[in-house]
Amino acid sequence: MFQLLRESAKSLRPENFSPLIDEVEGWVETWRRHQILNAKKEISVLEIGFGAKPRRALALQALGHKVTAVDLDWPVRAYRDLPNVLRTNGVERFAKSLFRHACFDRDENKVFLKRLAQIDPSYHVDYGALYVGDASSEEFWQDRPGPYDMIVSTDVFEHIPLENLDKLTRYMKQNLAPTGIAIITPNVFTGICGGHDLEWRPDKANLEFSWNYAPWGHLRGLGAEVNTYLNKARRRDYVSIFSRYFKIIEDTAVRGRLGERWLSGDLRLELAQFDDYELFSNNVKFVLVSRHDD
């Protein structure tokens, strides 16, 4: 817990959130590039997995879009949320959430809202857009049906069991507008950061000194145990599932050939069952559109 919370202690300046704003604006620009006749300004967006800090969803609101966001865990927006966090998220996550909120998140949230005010001075947060539930369940889609112009998700799909991923992708297809797109960016298991070891985070993977755990250790039986569920899906597994329901128009490793400097001759031989397409996956951006043959 200490290491996780230490990473949250960063300088508080509105410009620190600019990369997140750029990411969200990039989603909208991607949607607009794929429109021919649909030029409306406000679009309907579903975010799957808003996380402990639903900042992408709020940024989309500040940009003037109609947002629905869903996550299994209850977010901490204020101390009054803590009983629901304990009931929904469990004791360990409750303890982390309480400490993080008391020490870091309240101040971070104030600065983040200042950044959103730079986008729209009249913006007011609508927490009613946040839905706590399972995006792969029929209940969610009955409560919050489409059509959505855009469905987005970042660093979430790797935590969903494969059988539920298929159901979720089918529901996405059924609730996406005919001219809509889905932008799904999982942290793929076969990348150097795919095991979710804190020692092999993306910002550390290209450094010049050794860490406590071996590169691609999670593929070699040498990785650290992590306290989160991973479906261990390969990049090709996502392609197989998405292709059942969508046409994939983009399949891009966002971080390029991350960790290549570690891939020596011996390690390359040890990982021979994985090609570069898999080993340099990490965060992979899939852009999905409806298939014309449906």
C-alpha positions as CSV (number, residue, x, y, z in Angstrom):
1,M,0.0,0.0,0.0
2,F,2.8,2.4,0.9
3,Q,4.4,2.3,-2.6
4,L,1.0,2.8,-4.3
5,L,0.2,5.8,-2.1
6,R,3.7,7.2,-2.5
7,E,3.2,7.3,-6.2
8,S,0.0,9.3,-5.7
9,A,1.9,12.1,-3.9
10,K,2.7,14.4,-6.8
11,S,2.9,18.1,-7.2
12,L,-0.5,19.7,-7.6
13,R,-0.7,21.9,-10.6
14,P,-3.6,22.1,-13.1
15,E,-1.2,21.4,-16.0
16,N,-0.4,18.0,-14.6
17,F,-3.8,16.9,-15.9
18,S,-3.2,18.1,-19.4
19,P,-2.1,14.6,-20.7
20,L,-5.4,13.2,-19.5
21,I,-7.3,16.0,-21.2
22,D,-5.3,15.5,-24.4
23,E,-6.2,11.8,-24.3
24,V,-9.9,12.5,-24.0
25,E,-9.9,15.2,-26.7
26,G,-8.1,12.6,-28.9
27,W,-11.0,10.2,-28.4
28,V,-13.5,12.8,-29.6
29,E,-11.2,13.8,-32.5
30,T,-11.0,10.1,-33.5
31,W,-14.8,9.9,-33.5
32,R,-15.1,13.0,-35.6
33,R,-12.6,11.7,-38.2
34,H,-14.9,8.8,-38.8
35,Q,-18.1,10.8,-39.4
36,I,-19.4,11.7,-42.8
37,L,-22.9,13.2,-42.1
38,N,-23.0,13.1,-38.3
39,A,-21.5,16.5,-37.3
40,K,-23.3,17.1,-34.0
41,K,-21.3,18.9,-31.3
42,E,-22.5,16.9,-28.3
43,I,-22.0,13.2,-28.4
44,S,-23.1,10.4,-26.2
45,V,-20.2,8.6,-24.6
46,L,-20.0,5.4,-22.4
47,E,-16.8,4.8,-20.4
48,I,-16.3,1.3,-19.2
49,G,-14.3,1.3,-16.0
50,F,-14.0,4.8,-14.7
51,G,-11.7,3.6,-11.8
52,A,-11.1,5.1,-8.4
53,K,-10.7,8.6,-9.9
54,P,-13.4,9.1,-12.6
55,R,-11.4,11.9,-14.2
56,R,-11.8,10.9,-17.9
57,A,-15.6,10.8,-17.5
58,L,-15.6,14.3,-15.8
59,A,-13.3,15.7,-18.5
60,L,-15.7,14.4,-21.2
61,Q,-18.5,16.3,-19.3
62,A,-16.5,19.5,-19.2
63,L,-15.9,19.2,-22.9
64,G,-19.7,19.3,-23.4
65,H,-20.6,15.6,-24.0
66,K,-23.3,13.4,-22.5
67,V,-21.5,10.8,-20.4
68,T,-22.4,7.5,-18.8
69,A,-19.6,5.7,-16.9
70,V,-19.7,2.3,-15.2
71,D,-17.3,0.6,-12.8
72,L,-17.6,-2.4,-10.4
73,D,-16.2,-0.4,-7.5
74,W,-17.7,2.6,-5.7
75,P,-15.7,5.8,-6.2
76,V,-14.7,8.0,-3.3
77,R,-16.0,11.5,-4.0
78,A,-16.4,12.5,-0.3
79,Y,-16.3,10.9,3.1
80,R,-20.0,10.1,2.8
81,D,-19.1,7.5,0.1
82,L,-17.0,5.4,2.5
83,P,-19.7,3.1,3.8
84,N,-20.6,2.2,0.2
85,V,-16.9,1.7,-0.6
86,L,-16.6,-0.7,2.3
87,R,-19.7,-2.6,1.4
88,T,-19.0,-2.7,-2.4
89,N,-15.2,-2.8,-2.7
90,G,-14.1,-4.8,0.4
91,V,-11.9,-4.0,3.4
92,E,-8.6,-3.7,1.7
93,R,-9.7,-1.3,-1.0
94,F,-11.7,0.6,1.7
95,A,-8.5,1.1,3.7
96,K,-6.5,2.2,0.6
97,S,-9.3,4.5,-0.5
98,L,-9.7,6.1,3.0
99,F,-5.9,6.8,3.3
100,R,-5.6,8.1,-0.3
101,H,-8.6,10.3,0.0
102,A,-7.5,11.8,3.3
103,C,-3.9,12.4,2.2
104,F,-4.0,13.1,-1.5
105,D,-7.3,12.9,-3.4
106,R,-9.1,15.9,-1.9
107,D,-6.4,18.3,-2.9
108,E,-5.9,16.6,-6.2
109,N,-9.6,16.8,-7.0
110,K,-9.7,20.6,-6.3
111,V,-6.8,21.1,-8.7
112,F,-8.4,18.9,-11.3
113,L,-11.6,20.8,-11.1
114,K,-9.6,24.0,-11.7
115,R,-8.2,22.4,-14.8
116,L,-11.7,21.6,-16.0
117,A,-12.8,25.2,-15.3
118,Q,-10.2,26.3,-17.8
119,I,-12.2,24.3,-20.4
120,D,-15.6,25.5,-19.3
121,P,-15.9,28.0,-16.5
122,S,-19.6,27.1,-16.1
123,Y,-18.9,23.4,-15.7
124,H,-20.5,21.6,-12.8
125,V,-19.8,18.0,-12.0
126,D,-22.6,15.5,-12.6
127,Y,-21.9,12.5,-10.5
128,G,-25.2,11.0,-11.6
129,A,-23.4,9.9,-14.7
130,L,-21.4,7.3,-12.6
131,Y,-23.0,3.8,-12.4
132,V,-21.7,1.2,-10.0
133,G,-22.2,-2.2,-11.6
134,D,-21.0,-4.8,-14.0
135,A,-20.7,-3.7,-17.7
136,S,-20.9,-7.3,-18.8
137,S,-24.3,-7.8,-17.2
138,E,-27.7,-7.5,-19.0
139,E,-28.9,-5.4,-16.0
140,F,-26.5,-2.5,-16.8
141,W,-27.5,-2.3,-20.4
142,Q,-31.2,-2.4,-19.5
143,D,-30.7,0.5,-17.1
144,R,-28.3,2.5,-19.3
145,P,-29.1,1.5,-22.9
146,G,-27.6,3.1,-26.0
147,P,-27.2,4.1,-28.7
148,Y,-23.9,5.6,-27.8
149,D,-21.8,7.5,-30.3
150,M,-18.6,6.4,-28.6
151,I,-17.6,3.7,-26.1
152,V,-14.2,4.0,-24.5
153,S,-12.2,2.1,-21.9
154,T,-8.6,2.3,-20.7
155,D,-6.6,-0.3,-18.7
156,V,-9.8,-2.2,-17.8
157,F,-10.4,-5.1,-20.2
158,E,-7.4,-7.1,-18.9
159,H,-9.3,-7.4,-15.6
160,I,-12.4,-8.9,-17.1
161,P,-12.7,-12.8,-17.5
162,L,-12.6,-13.9,-21.1
163,E,-16.1,-15.3,-21.1
164,N,-17.4,-12.0,-19.9
165,L,-15.4,-10.1,-22.5
166,D,-17.3,-11.8,-25.2
167,K,-20.6,-10.9,-23.6
168,L,-19.5,-7.3,-23.1
169,T,-18.3,-6.9,-26.6
170,R,-21.7,-8.2,-27.9
171,Y,-23.5,-5.7,-25.7
172,M,-21.3,-2.9,-27.0
173,K,-22.2,-3.8,-30.6
174,Q,-25.9,-3.8,-29.8
175,N,-25.7,-0.4,-28.1
176,L,-23.3,1.5,-30.4
177,A,-24.8,3.9,-32.8
178,P,-24.5,2.9,-36.5
179,T,-21.9,5.6,-37.1
180,G,-20.3,5.1,-33.6
181,I,-16.9,3.9,-32.7
182,A,-15.4,2.1,-29.7
183,I,-11.9,2.9,-28.5
184,I,-10.6,0.2,-26.2
185,T,-7.1,0.3,-24.7
186,P,-6.3,-2.7,-22.5
187,N,-2.9,-3.3,-20.9
188,V,-2.1,-6.6,-22.7
189,F,-0.6,-9.4,-20.7
190,T,2.1,-10.3,-23.1
191,G,3.7,-6.8,-22.9
192,I,6.6,-6.1,-20.5
193,C,4.1,-4.2,-18.2
194,G,1.3,-6.7,-18.7
195,G,1.9,-8.5,-15.4
196,H,1.1,-5.3,-13.4
197,D,4.3,-5.6,-11.4
198,L,5.0,-2.2,-9.8
199,E,8.6,-2.7,-10.7
200,W,7.7,-2.8,-14.4
201,R,5.5,0.1,-14.9
202,P,5.7,1.9,-18.2
203,D,7.7,4.8,-16.9
204,K,10.3,2.4,-15.6
205,A,10.6,-0.2,-18.3
206,N,13.3,1.5,-20.4
207,L,15.6,2.6,-17.5
208,E,19.2,1.4,-17.5
209,F,19.4,-0.5,-14.2
210,S,18.0,-3.8,-13.1
211,W,14.9,-4.1,-11.0
212,N,14.0,-6.7,-8.4
213,Y,12.0,-8.7,-11.0
214,A,13.1,-10.1,-14.4
215,P,11.8,-8.4,-17.6
216,W,8.7,-10.2,-18.8
217,G,8.9,-12.2,-15.6
218,H,5.2,-12.8,-15.6
219,L,5.6,-14.8,-18.8
220,R,8.6,-16.7,-17.4
221,G,7.3,-17.7,-14.0
222,L,9.5,-15.1,-12.3
223,G,7.1,-12.2,-11.8
224,A,5.9,-10.8,-8.5
225,E,2.4,-11.8,-7.2
226,V,0.0,-9.0,-7.8
227,N,-3.2,-8.4,-5.9
228,T,-5.5,-8.0,-8.9
229,Y,-7.3,-10.3,-11.3
230,L,-5.7,-10.6,-14.8
231,N,-7.3,-12.6,-17.6
232,K,-3.9,-13.1,-19.2
233,A,-5.4,-12.4,-22.6
234,R,-2.9,-12.0,-25.5
235,R,-3.2,-9.3,-28.1
236,R,-4.5,-11.9,-30.6
237,D,-7.2,-12.9,-28.1
238,Y,-8.6,-9.4,-28.1
239,V,-8.4,-9.3,-31.9
240,S,-10.3,-12.6,-32.0
241,I,-13.1,-11.4,-29.6
242,F,-13.5,-7.9,-31.1
243,S,-13.5,-9.3,-34.7
244,R,-16.6,-11.4,-33.9
245,Y,-18.7,-8.2,-33.5
246,F,-16.7,-5.3,-35.1
247,K,-14.3,-4.3,-37.8
248,I,-11.0,-3.4,-36.2
249,I,-9.7,-0.2,-38.0
250,E,-6.8,0.4,-35.6
251,D,-4.6,-1.9,-33.6
252,T,-1.7,0.2,-32.2
253,A,0.8,-0.4,-29.4
254,V,0.6,3.1,-27.8
255,R,4.0,2.8,-26.2
256,G,5.8,1.4,-29.2
257,R,8.5,-1.2,-28.6
258,L,8.6,-0.6,-24.8
259,G,11.3,-2.6,-23.1
260,E,13.2,-3.5,-26.3
261,R,16.6,-2.8,-24.6
262,W,16.0,-5.7,-22.2
263,L,15.3,-8.2,-25.0
264,S,18.8,-9.8,-25.3
265,G,19.6,-12.9,-27.3
266,D,19.1,-15.3,-24.4
267,L,15.8,-13.7,-23.3
268,R,14.6,-13.6,-26.9
269,L,15.2,-17.4,-27.1
270,E,13.4,-18.0,-23.8
271,L,10.4,-16.0,-25.1
272,A,10.5,-17.6,-28.5
273,Q,6.8,-18.6,-28.3
274,F,5.9,-14.8,-28.3
275,D,6.6,-12.7,-31.4
276,D,7.1,-8.9,-31.4
277,Y,3.4,-8.3,-32.0
278,E,2.8,-9.8,-28.5
279,L,5.9,-8.8,-26.6
280,F,5.6,-5.1,-27.6
281,S,1.9,-4.9,-26.8
282,N,1.4,-3.2,-23.4
283,N,-1.3,-0.5,-23.9
284,V,-2.9,-1.4,-27.2
285,K,-5.4,1.0,-28.7
286,F,-8.2,-0.8,-30.6
287,V,-10.6,1.3,-32.6
288,L,-13.7,-0.6,-33.5
289,V,-16.6,0.2,-35.9
290,S,-19.6,-1.7,-37.0
291,R,-19.1,-4.2,-39.8
292,H,-21.0,-3.5,-43.0
293,D,-21.7,-7.2,-43.5
294,D,-23.9,-7.5,-40.4
